[in-house]
């Protein structure tokens, strides 16, 4: 994960306009709402590191301001950015978003997410829902239902395709 984070930060530094910070979001957390992403981004204007918290559980994405650039670029191997969080004055941002702590690592997780999807309001399209197209379990690919994402200027809706 460290190599991936460093590569992503490096790539954004070569883009225009220059970033003012980064939200590090693992791809196995597909339910994060767009308003949570905005809240973390806004908090980065006032803090070095922002960690979302849902019901006393730390979650993702973790936001890093530009002052963390060197440490993020130095990440390697399987290490994540935990040491960067510890090195800076991180604040915990309380959010009402179960998606920031709901990751999909197993088939059982996938079924739990399906139950959540059946009872949730429309989800943010920019949160990797398309990664739910299929789930890799060992060497066998586990198919699942497909989702269609519709985006308009004021909302994003997710529809299940049977």
C-alpha positions, -999 to +999 in steps of 0.1 A: +000+000+000+029+024+007+042+022-028+007+029-042+002+059-020+036+073-029+030+067-066-004+085-064+010+115-045+039+117-070+015+116-099-007+144-085+024+166-079+030+164-117-005+176-125-020+210-127-033+226-106-011+214-078-029+196-049-033+211-015-037+177+001-048+141-004-076+118+007-063+083+009-092+059+002-087+022+000-108+006-028-125-019-005-147+008+012-173+014-015-201+030+007-184+063+016-207+092+010-196+122-011-205+146+018-180+128+040-153+133+013-162+170+012-162+174+051-127+158+052-115+181+024-128+212+041-112+202+074-079+198+057-079+236+052-075+239+090-057+207+100-026+187+089-043+152+091-080+144+093-093+110+104-131+104+100-147+086+130-181+068+129-195+058+163-161+058+179-144+038+151-117+054+130-123+051+093-114+062+058-105+082+039-078+098+059-070+133+047-034+146+045-025+182+039+004+193+017+027+194+048+027+156+048+040+153+012+075+142+020+064+114+043+038+102+019+063+101-009+087+081+013+061+053+020+072+018+007+060-018+006+031-029+027+032+000+051+002+023+050+002+059+061-003+052+098+031+065+108+023+097+089-009+101+109+011+096+142+038+121+131+014+150+127-014+166+147-043+145+135-078+155+143-108+131+145-137+143+125-170+128+137-191+117+107-225+101+103-213+077+076-212+039+081-194+037+048-161+050+062-158+019+084-175-007+061-149-025+040-153-056+019-127-082+026-147-114+025-178-129+008-196-124+042-187-087+041-201-086+006-235-100+018-235-075+048-230-046+023-258-059+002-281-056+033-268-021+039-275-011+003-311-023+006-317+001+035-295+031+026-302+063+008-286+068-026-248+064-025-221+087-038-211+077-073-175+088-068-168+062-042-156+031-061-190+013-063-180+001-097-154-020-079-183-041-067-187-055-102-169-086-091-151-098-059-119-117-059-119-146-034-086-165-035-082-177-070-119-180-077-138-150-090-171-146-072-197-129-094-222-106-079-250-083-090-241-053-111-248-018-101-256+012-123-245+047-111-264+077-123-250+111-115-267+145-119-257+179-106-274+175-072-274+137-065-260+103-073-281+072-074-271+036-074-294+010-089-290-027-087-293-046-120-307-080-117 
